[in-house]
Amino acid sequence: NSVNDLARFASENRIDITFVGGEGPLAAGIVDKFESVGLPIIGPTHSAARLEASKAFAKEFMHRHQIPTAAHRTAESAEEAETILRSGEFGDEMSPVVIKADGLAAGKGVVVAKNRAEAIAAVSQLGEIAGKQAAARIVIEEFLEGPEVSQLLFVDGDHYALMPPARDHKRIGEGDTGPNTGGMGTITGSELLTEDQTRRICREIIEPTLRGCREEGFPFRGVLFLGLMMAADGPKVLEYNVRFGDP
């Protein structure tokens, strides 16, 4: 359904409040539409949803606000991506590298390539895997090592409240093998992060992110989901999502 249809449904059925669960309607501007006609809704605006809807936008946003993340390049075509990979900027032929579709791909737009040959193959297949529109631009990222953690939080534009940290298992095969999916299972528990790590995530990632959103004119409201790599030199952002983590 279009955001106009959903707004009409909410109005006709006197829905008290709408809580948006999917990234598609958020990227399509459902919050902007509902707010324009006075319908109560929880979620980020179209502008804020770009943090998830465009990997390239998110990486440039992090760069502008000094938020720790992997080094990257954005390619405007598969040919440009292949040229970047062959340049040696992301290591030699045996170095792992991460290939990402720029747009929304239902959790299937990321390939962790073990070497350059796998990366080049992933680039050529990305349109088929993630969809041609999502893969119109390609983000190439430095490979990071360490445990992954998801940190979700409720945000009202200025203030935030943390949810318990979680660990998402995305790969389809046993033993954490195979391609990524929208999610095969998740565990949660306070032992996933120490108090010091949580404080550092708040100081170096969450607060600069929310401040950056305000400074750029799209204060974030709703659920912010940080995909983090706990690298040896500190937490780094793998991705932003702008909703709950349910597949």
C-alpha positions in Angstrom: 0.0 0.0 0.0 1.1 3.6 -0.7 1.7 6.0 2.2 -1.4 7.9 1.0 -3.5 4.7 1.3 -2.2 4.1 4.8 -2.9 7.6 5.9 -6.4 7.3 4.5 -6.9 4.0 6.4 -5.6 5.5 9.7 -7.9 8.5 9.3 -11.0 6.5 8.4 -10.5 4.0 11.2 -9.5 6.6 13.8 -6.2 4.9 14.6 -4.9 6.4 17.8 -1.2 6.1 16.9 0.9 4.3 14.3 4.2 2.7 15.1 6.1 2.0 11.8 7.9 -1.4 11.8 9.3 -1.6 8.3 12.1 0.4 6.6 10.3 0.6 3.2 7.4 2.9 4.4 9.9 5.0 6.4 12.1 5.5 3.3 8.9 6.3 1.3 8.1 9.2 3.7 5.1 7.7 5.7 6.0 9.8 8.7 6.1 13.0 6.7 2.7 12.2 5.2 1.0 11.3 8.5 2.4 14.4 10.2 1.2 16.6 7.3 -2.4 15.6 7.9 -2.2 15.6 11.7 -2.1 11.8 12.3 0.0 10.6 15.3 2.9 8.4 14.2 6.2 7.2 15.6 9.3 6.9 13.4 11.9 9.0 11.6 11.1 11.3 8.6 12.1 10.5 5.1 15.2 12.6 5.5 16.3 10.8 8.7 15.4 7.4 7.2 18.3 7.9 4.7 20.6 6.6 7.4 19.3 3.2 6.5 17.9 3.7 3.0 21.3 4.7 1.6 24.6 3.1 2.7 26.5 5.8 0.9 24.6 8.6 2.6 25.2 7.0 6.0 28.9 6.6 5.4 29.3 10.2 4.4 27.2 11.3 7.4 29.5 9.4 9.7 32.5 11.0 8.0 31.1 14.5 8.4 30.5 13.9 12.1 33.6 12.0 13.0 31.7 8.8 13.9 34.0 5.8 13.9 33.4 3.4 11.0 35.3 1.4 8.4 37.1 3.2 5.6 35.1 3.1 2.4 34.6 4.2 -1.3 31.4 4.6 -3.1 31.2 3.5 -6.8 28.6 4.7 -9.2 28.8 1.5 -11.3 30.0 -2.1 -11.2 32.8 -1.1 -13.5 34.0 1.7 -11.2 33.8 -0.7 -8.2 35.9 -3.3 -10.0 38.5 -0.6 -10.8 38.7 0.4 -7.1 39.1 -3.2 -6.0 41.9 -3.8 -8.5 43.7 -0.6 -7.4 45.0 -2.1 -4.2 43.3 0.5 -2.0 41.6 -2.2 0.0 44.6 -4.6 0.2 46.1 -7.2 -2.1 44.4 -10.1 -4.0 44.1 -12.2 -0.8 42.7 -9.4 1.4 39.0 -9.6 2.6 36.7 -6.7 1.8 33.1 -5.9 2.2 30.7 -5.1 -0.7 27.4 -3.4 0.0 24.5 -2.4 -2.2 23.7 1.3 -1.5 19.9 0.9 -1.3 17.4 -1.2 0.7 17.9 -4.9 0.1 16.0 -6.8 2.9 19.2 -7.8 4.6 20.7 -9.4 1.5 22.8 -6.5 0.1 26.0 -7.2 2.0 28.7 -9.6 0.9 31.8 -10.2 3.0 34.3 -11.3 0.4 37.3 -13.4 1.5 39.6 -12.1 -1.3 39.6 -9.8 -4.4 38.2 -12.5 -6.7 35.2 -13.0 -4.5 34.7 -9.3 -4.2 34.7 -8.8 -8.0 32.3 -11.7 -8.4 30.0 -10.1 -5.7 30.0 -6.8 -7.5 28.9 -8.4 -10.8 26.2 -10.4 -9.0 25.0 -7.7 -6.6 22.2 -6.4 -8.8 20.8 -10.0 -9.0 21.1 -10.6 -5.3 19.9 -7.3 -3.9 18.0 -5.8 -6.8 19.1 -3.5 -9.6 17.7 -0.4 -7.9 19.4 -1.1 -4.6 22.7 -1.9 -6.3 22.7 1.1 -8.6 25.6 2.4 -6.4 28.0 0.1 -4.6 29.8 0.8 -1.3 33.2 -0.9 -0.8 34.4 -1.1 2.8 37.4 -2.0 4.7 37.0 -5.4 6.4 36.8 -5.1 10.2 37.4 -7.9 12.8 35.8 -8.4 16.2 32.5 -9.4 17.7 29.4 -7.8 16.3 26.8 -6.2 18.6 23.4 -4.5 17.9 22.5 -1.6 20.1 18.9 -0.3 19.8 17.6 2.9 21.4 14.4 4.9 21.6 14.9 8.5 20.6 12.6 11.6 20.9 14.9 14.0 18.9 17.0 15.1 21.8 17.0 12.3 24.4 17.4 8.6 24.1 16.9 5.4 26.1 19.0 2.3 25.5 17.5 -1.2 25.0 19.6 -4.2 26.0 22.3 -5.0 23.5 21.8 -8.0 21.2 23.7 -10.2 18.8 22.1 -11.0 15.4 23.0 -14.1 13.5 22.4 -13.4 9.8 24.1 -16.1 7.8 21.9 -18.9 6.4 24.2 -21.9 7.1 25.2 -23.8 10.2 28.4 -22.6 11.8 27.8 -19.0 10.7 28.3 -19.8 7.0 26.7 -18.9 3.7 25.1 -15.6 2.6 23.4 -13.1 4.8 19.7 -13.1 5.4 17.3 -10.7 7.2 18.1 -12.7 10.3 18.3 -16.3 11.5 18.1 -15.7 15.2 19.1 -13.2 17.9 20.4 -13.4 21.5 20.3 -10.6 24.0 21.9 -10.0 27.4 23.8 -7.3 29.4 26.9 -9.5 29.2 27.4 -8.6 25.5 28.8 -5.2 26.5 30.6 -4.0 29.5 29.6 -0.7 31.2 32.7 1.0 29.8 31.9 -0.2 26.3 28.4 1.1 26.6 29.6 4.5 27.8 32.0 4.7 24.9 29.3 3.8 22.4 27.1 6.6 23.8 29.9 9.1 23.8 31.5 8.3 20.4 28.6 7.1 18.4 25.1 7.7 19.7 25.5 11.3 20.8 27.4 12.5 17.7 24.8 10.7 15.5 21.8 12.4 17.2 23.7 15.8 17.2 24.5 15.4 13.5 20.9 14.7 12.7 19.8 17.9 14.5 22.5 19.9 12.8 21.6 18.7 9.4 17.9 19.5 9.9 16.3 16.1 10.5 16.2 15.4 14.2 15.8 11.7 14.7 12.7 10.3 16.4 11.7 6.7 16.7 13.9 3.6 17.0 17.6 3.8 16.0 19.4 0.5 15.5 23.2 0.5 15.5 25.0 -2.4 13.9 28.4 -2.3 15.6 31.8 -4.0 15.3 33.7 -4.1 18.6 37.1 -3.8 17.0 40.4 -3.8 19.0 40.6 0.0 18.8 37.0 0.6 19.9 33.4 0.3 18.6 32.8 1.1 14.9 29.5 1.5 13.1 28.8 -1.2 10.5 25.3 0.2 9.6 22.4 2.2 10.8 18.8 0.9 10.8 15.9 3.2 11.6 13.4 0.7 13.1 13.3 -2.5 15.3 15.5 -5.4 14.2 12.7 -7.9 13.5 13.0 -9.4 10.0 
